[in-house]
Amino acid sequence: MGSEVSKQVERRKEIHTEKKILSDLKSSGDEYPGSDYHPTDRKNWMSGLNPEKVKINMIVWPGTHDSATNKIGIPGITRPFAQCQSLSIYHQLVRGTRVLDIRVQEDRRVCHGILLTYSMDVVIRDVKKFLSETESEIIILEVRTEFGHEDPPEFEKYLEEHLGEYLIPQDDGVFGKTIAEVLPKRVICVWKPRKLPQPKAGAPLWSAGYLKDNWINTDLPSTKFESNLKFLSEQQPVMSRKYFYRVENTVTPVADNPVLCVKPVTERIHGYARLFISQCFSKGCADRLQIFSTDFVNLDFVDACVGLTHARVEGKASGGSRTRGQGVQIF
């Protein structure tokens, strides 16, 4: 018992130290090209940036982690251990989210580990409601079979039947197209089954390799922050790659920590999204940032991503590999 208490005391000290590292770093400033930009209409922010100018690979996509967990589990009992968003899919989209991370199990119900919530039908309904109310907003919808579960039968067919009119077919050429050039199609749907075959080139759905990330399972905020920067710096610039790369501005509960509820843990890093983007410029890897996701998405997180997108579209963002201390203009 004594050794366990001592271990937890050390863990709390480590967390405090890491939180202070980020706090001190933020005190030096977290501004970057576009950081002062705020869209007048978050529901239609892509439209507001001019769909004829905005290429798919210019966009910094605000995303949510475990997007469909707003009603997961039992309120006040199991929900705090698995809930990563408090808003419905529809209201996340209205706030400006454009990348959704959906986990499903055998019977097409959304899940997070062993905990379940509503059917995939609810997600589809919310997505289609949003699409019907907008004209030029593009969504990346990632759907995967959750670890420990089997693939839902005929799920690829289900997605195609329910989203068919909106689906942008799998095609490397999409990355270099403008929003206007892919319209009226509106959804890049990445399907990640565990055992079933992957969608092929030209199919309505996109295969798993088109949406990559490096998940770091830690509750230590500075460790996650620095790891995110490291892995991002190893990617190709967005202008020269044919896949989406996601950075998750989240930390998650781990088994050896007594704090197992999602919200108090993820709050350790939640407020440092703008700092991360500014550090991308400092480290010379801002030209690699593409999908940026978070738990409990808020308006400031969306604005942080949209602001950098705006700067890229206007040619004001330089943030590539540095030569003699100078940024490389990439947009």
URHU-V746283 format. One record per helix or strand of 2 or more residues. SS is the DSSP state (helix for helix, strand for strand). FROM is the first residue (numbers start at 1). LEN is the number of residues. If there is no record, write none. Layout:
BEGIN
<<SS/FROM/LEN> <SS/FROM/LEN>>
END
This chain:
BEGIN
<<helix/2/25> <helix/42/7> <helix/56/3> <strand/61/4> <helix/79/3> <helix/89/7> <strand/99/6> <strand/109/4> <strand/115/5> <helix/120/14> <strand/139/7> <helix/155/12> <helix/172/5> <helix/179/4> <strand/187/6> <helix/208/3> <strand/211/3> <helix/221/13> <helix/238/3> <strand/244/5> <helix/262/9> <helix/273/10> <helix/286/3> <strand/291/4> <helix/299/15>>
END
